[in-house]
Amino acid sequence: MKILFVCTGNTCRSPMAAALLKDMLKEKGIFNIKVESAGIAASPDQKANPLSSQVMEEQGIQITDHRTRQIQADQLKQANLILTMTEGHKTAVLSGEPSVWNNIFTLNEYAEMEEKDIPDPYGLSKQEYQITAHKIRSALEKVIDKLKDSKS
């Protein structure tokens, strides 16, 4: 299985989500899921936002090797599950690649969370990045449960 996280610039939310999910899957001994991230408006080959890196490091997760990627049609088509950070990202992806309709959800939609979107912390305080990471982790816990249920 391949999961793709999508945000705007691929410097904050989607790299944090990908890194968190990889770490959480590893902790649970789940190794058959490939996790990637990309941005709908990413400048290629940029590093993760320094505050994203700091917040992940505080959780024992390194994203210093992350490099931004602009989303590509083939990447979308190869993903079994595409999780966007906002409804706007979902709409943008679908307008460019409608064939992924059955595989795309917002992260919170797929996790059945009340809040609709994961807000962008870009340009805000470190505390906002911590809040964002917490929201992503909470949703991912439900995503993992859902993935485990679908396998049984």
QUIJONOR-V303307 format. One record per helix or strand of 2 or more residues. SS is the DSSP state (a for helix, b for strand). FROM is the first residue (numbers start at 1). TO is the last residue. If there is no record, write none. Layout:
BEGIN
ss:SS from:FROM to:TO
ss:SS from:FROM to:TO
END
This chain:
BEGIN
ss:b from:2 to:7
ss:a from:13 to:27
ss:b from:34 to:39
ss:a from:50 to:58
ss:a from:73 to:78
ss:b from:81 to:84
ss:a from:87 to:96
ss:a from:98 to:103
ss:b from:104 to:106
ss:a from:107 to:110
ss:a from:126 to:151
END
